[in-house]
């Protein structure tokens, strides 16, 4: 996997990655007014924390259940890989995919580093 270290980190031994998944949705009946402020996703899940740049999450599944009225063309799934630290967890890599572009089962999602470059 070779997940990049967060900016400013240079020791892979201290890297404790986890994956945070956020579902950003807007159903046809619940328009969210644009007030110019960024807001975090309403629906969030995360994996367990592991160690090193090549973590194996062992097929851990993250599920969003009980959500109705989702317009898949207007919904996005954001994946972020973060370093589990005391205080704010630094961003290591990310991806954002429109929900109607994802399919069930095992999939490969291309991650970008903090500068927007595709990871190895």
C-alpha positions in Angstrom: 0.0 0.0 0.0 2.9 2.4 0.8 0.7 5.0 2.4 2.6 8.4 2.5 3.5 9.8 5.9 1.8 13.1 6.8 3.7 16.3 6.0 6.5 16.9 8.5 6.6 13.2 9.7 9.7 11.2 8.7 9.5 8.1 11.0 7.2 5.3 9.7 7.6 3.5 13.1 5.4 6.1 14.7 2.8 6.2 12.0 -0.6 4.8 13.2 -3.0 5.0 10.3 -6.7 4.5 10.2 -9.2 5.2 7.5 -12.1 7.6 8.1 -15.0 7.3 5.6 -17.6 10.1 5.4 -20.8 10.0 3.4 -21.9 13.4 2.1 -25.5 13.3 0.9 -28.3 15.5 0.0 -31.7 13.9 -0.6 -34.2 15.6 -2.9 -36.3 16.7 0.2 -33.5 18.0 2.3 -31.6 20.8 0.5 -28.8 22.2 2.6 -28.5 25.9 2.3 -25.1 27.2 1.2 -23.9 29.5 3.9 -20.3 29.5 2.7 -19.0 27.4 5.6 -17.5 23.9 5.2 -19.2 21.3 7.2 -18.2 17.7 8.0 -20.2 14.8 6.7 -23.2 13.8 8.6 -22.4 10.1 8.4 -19.0 8.9 9.5 -17.3 5.6 10.2 -13.6 4.7 10.8 -11.5 1.6 10.9 -9.3 0.4 13.7 -5.9 2.0 14.1 -2.9 0.0 12.9 0.9 0.7 12.6 3.2 1.3 9.7 2.9 2.4 6.1 1.5 -0.9 4.9 -1.5 -1.7 7.2 -3.7 -4.7 6.6 -7.2 -4.0 7.8 -8.1 -7.6 7.3 -11.2 -7.0 5.3 -12.8 -4.7 7.9 -16.1 -3.5 6.6 -17.6 -0.1 7.3 -21.4 0.1 6.8 -23.8 3.0 6.6 -27.3 1.6 7.3 -30.7 3.1 7.7 -30.1 6.0 5.3 -33.0 6.7 2.9 -33.7 9.0 0.0 -30.1 9.2 -1.2 -29.6 10.7 -4.7 -26.5 8.8 -5.7 -25.6 11.3 -8.4 -25.4 14.0 -5.7 -23.7 12.0 -2.9 -20.0 11.6 -2.3 -17.9 9.2 -0.3 -14.7 10.8 1.1 -11.9 8.5 2.3 -9.2 9.9 4.4 -6.2 8.1 5.9 -5.1 9.8 9.1 -2.3 9.3 11.7 -3.9 8.5 15.1 -2.2 11.0 17.4 -2.9 12.9 20.6 -4.9 15.9 19.6 -5.5 16.5 15.9 -4.9 13.5 13.6 -2.8 14.5 10.7 -4.0 13.8 7.1 -1.9 11.3 5.2 -3.9 10.6 2.0 -7.4 11.1 0.7 -9.9 10.3 -2.1 -13.4 11.5 -2.9 -15.7 9.4 -5.1 -19.2 10.1 -6.3 -21.5 7.4 -4.8 -22.9 6.2 -8.1 -19.3 5.5 -9.3 -18.7 2.9 -6.5 -19.7 -0.7 -6.8 -20.1 -3.4 -4.1 -17.3 -5.8 -3.2 -13.5 -5.4 -3.2 -12.5 -2.2 -5.0 -9.3 -0.2 -5.4 -9.6 3.5 -4.7 -6.7 5.7 -5.9 -5.5 7.9 -3.0 -3.9 11.3 -3.3 -1.3 12.7 -0.9 -1.8 16.1 0.9 -0.5 18.0 -2.2 -3.0 16.3 -4.5 -0.5 13.9 -6.2 -1.5 10.3 -6.7 0.2 7.9 -4.2 2.2 4.9 -5.4 
